[in-house]
Amino acid sequence: MKINFLSKILIICLLSSLCYQSKTSAQTNTFPTTGRVGIGVTNPIYPLTVMVPSNSNALSVTNGTTGLIIQTISTTTQNAGIVGAYNGLYNDLDIRSTNVVGGQLYLKTTGNVGIGTTSPTEKLSVKGKIRAQEIKVEAADWPDYVFAKDYELVSLEQTEKHIEEKGHLPGIPSAKEVKANGVDLGEMNAKLLQKIEELTLYLIEIKKENDEQKKDILYLKSKIK
């Protein structure tokens, strides 16, 4: 696992710092009988604890019930900045800023990434709002087929009947379905474009009918005169 490899490298680097200690500094590197190792601290609470001289934060590598983690600990914010294996399974990467279970970012062994959720089922699952300057969705089935000569345009009467019976447009998911399953942006944009193109065909048909009616009206007027 990448986490275990990272931890081994980190431990080697930290232990190598024990080889030198300034004669003017106080003894802070300890090997107590508990088996824990402290660097910069005399009472380590983890198997390996590193604390800076100001005692404001430290780097710890621990193997506990929560799994292997690397955490930055503040004297004012307990367990702030945690990176480690979630639930001690050593297979998922957990990045969070507090000690609360259900952290901010998870990388699963499946390659799925979750932000605000511990069980992402897609390559990226976000529980919350997203703001972006640009989002590009690839779509293979774009509805230009609506303008094909053999396209069967549903009549307005059929559309009206479907709306009266179902409460939504044909081919468009209902509010209940959207609430339960969400919306595929690429698919929905294609469906909306399909409806716009169908509306365009309806308008063209109505325009032709109106033009014919105008001709008939002008003809009748000429006869009356």
Secondary structure, 3 states (H helix, E strand, C coil): CHHHHHHHHHHHHHHHHHHCCCCCCCCCCECCCCCCEEECCCCCCCCEEEECCCCCCEEEEEEECCEEEEEECCCCCCCCCEEEEHHHCCCCEEEECCCCCCCCEEECCCCCEEECCCCCCCCEEECCCCCCCCCCCCCCCCHHHHHCCCCCCCCHHHHHHHHHHHCCCCCCCCHHHHHHHCCCHHHHHHHHHHHHHHHHHHHHHHHHHHHHHHHHHHHHHHHHC
